[in-house]
């Protein structure tokens, strides 16, 4: 597999240079470095074309690897900030190796605050976003190079619920109003701090 990926590198680097994280996209609606084990290197060799490309370095300074779907080929996360919290002046994206090409799965940034989480045990990617008085989670699975929605949650502070005036916090799962306990269970499973993407500098 490593030999095959090496043969694809030349073509892959051309794709990667198309303003990294701005080429092929399918955006829904849009510590230590990884250990150098045989498996992680065999799966991530192609990413070196992205990480060493000037188009990437011009946009992003930090990265991380996580294997979302357990296929032993980790996905690549890129960010303009080392912080796991992507602020309104920052941006981040997640890329995958699909059919011999680097593909952008999702780009985030420009809002009050966003994060990526990966639960490798259940094979999901979670996008968290926060605005004044609101918090939202979008959960996805990754199959065949495509992100598939697997659940959402929303919480609103007093007077922020678009479904009507509210005097206290309200909670929703997949658009249905639920109890705070049910919401918290969903949140803990998909946005646990232990699963947040933390970034390291691109060398």
N, C-alpha and C positions, 0 to 999 in steps of 0.2 A: 504493500500500500504506500509505503514511504517513497519507493522508487517511482510509482505512478504519479504521486503528488508532485514529485520533483520535476517530472516531465511536463506537468501542467503549469508549473510556476511561471514560465515565460508569458504564456497567454493570460494567466491570472493577473500578473502585475500590470498588464495593459488595462484590464478592467478596473483594477484597484486604483489606478492613477486618475480615473475619471472623477476627480474631486471626491475623495473617499467619503462614503456615506451620502453620496448625492447621485450615484449612478442608478443601478437597478434598485428600485424601492417598492415596498408594499406596506407602507405605514398604515396600520389600522386606523379607521374613520376617515397614520404617519409617523501593608503587611508585607507579605513577601510575594515575589513574582511566582508564577506557576512553577512547580517543581519539574525538573528536567527528567521526567521518567520517559521510558521508551514510548509508552502509549501517548502521552501528551505531546511529545515532539513529533511523532508520526502523524498525529492529527492536526497539529498546528503549524507545520512547516510552511504551508502555503500562506499563512498569515504574515510571514516575514516580508512578503511582497507589499502588504499593506503598511506594516509598521515602519518599514524603511523608506517608503515612498514619500517624496517631498510634499505631495498634495495632502497626505495625512498629517505630516508634521506642521504644515501651515495652519491646519485647523484644530488639531488635537495634540495634547501633551501627555495624556494618561490613558492607560488601558487595563483590561483584565480579561481573563479567560474563564468561561463557565460552560459546562456541557449541559444544555437545557434538556435535551431529549435522550440522553444516555447512549448515544451512538459512538462514543469514544472520539468524536471529532468536535472539540469545544468551539462554542461560539465566541466571537470577539466583541468586547465592549470598548468603546472609545469615548473619551470625555475631555472637555476643556479644563476641568478642575479636578483636583485630587479628592475633594470632598465628595461623599456619597450623595449629598443633597445638591441637585442641579438647580441653581437659582435662575432668576429671570435674565441674567446676562451670560449664562452658561448654556452649553448644549452637550448632548451625548447621543450615542446611537449604538445599536447592536447589529452585528453582521454575521452571516453564515456562509459556509462553503456549499454551493448548490450547483450541481451539474458542471463542475469544473470552474465556476466563477464565484467571485465575491459578491454577495447580495446583501443589501441593507434591508433588515427586517422592520426596524422602527427607529425613528428619530424623535428626540424630546428636547425641550428647552424653551426659554422665552416666557415661561409662566412663573408664578410666585414660588413654586418649589415642586420638584419631581424627583423620583427615585426609581431605580430598577431593583427587583428582587428575583432570585432564582431559587426555587425549591427543587433540588435535584432528586429528592426522594419521590416526589410526585410528578416530576417532569414538567414544571410550569415556569413561565416568565410572568412576573407581575409588574405592571406600571402603576406607580402611585403618583397622584397629582393633588396639590393643595392650593386653594384660593381662599380669599377672605370668607370665613364662615362655612367653608365647604371642604370635604375630603373625598377623593374618588380612587377606587382600585379597578383596574382592568386586568384580568387573568387570562393567559393564553397557553396553549400547547403548541409545540412545533412538530410539524410532520410534512415531509416532502418539500422542505424549504419554505413553507407557508405557516404563518401564525393563525391559529384558530381560536376564536373567543371561547373561554371556558367558564366565565362568570364575572360579575361586576358587583361592586358595593359602593354605596354613597352614604355620606353622613352630612347633615346640615345643622348649623347652629341656629339659635333662636332668630326668627324672622328671615331666614335665608332659604327655607324650603320652597322650591318653585311649585310644589304641588298645593301650596296653600300657606296661610299665615300660621306660624308655630311659635309657641311660647317656651318651648324647650327643645333639646336636641332630638332630631329624628334620624332613623336608620333604614336603609333599603338594601336588599339583596336581589340582583337581577330585576330591579324596578319595582319589587314588592316591599311594602313597609313591614319591618320585622322588629323584634325586641333588641335591646342593646346587647343582651347576652349572645343572641344569635349572630349579630353583627361582629361582636368581639371575637367569637370563635372563628369566623371566616377571616377576619383581619389577621389574627394570630397565625393562622395556617399559611396565609399567602404573603404577609408583610412582616414576618418575624425579623427582628434586627439581625439575627444570626445569618440570615439569607440575603442581606442587602449587598449590592455590588460595591466593593471598595476598590479604588483604582491605584495603580502604581505608575511611575513615570516611564514613558517610552524612551528607551536608551538610544 
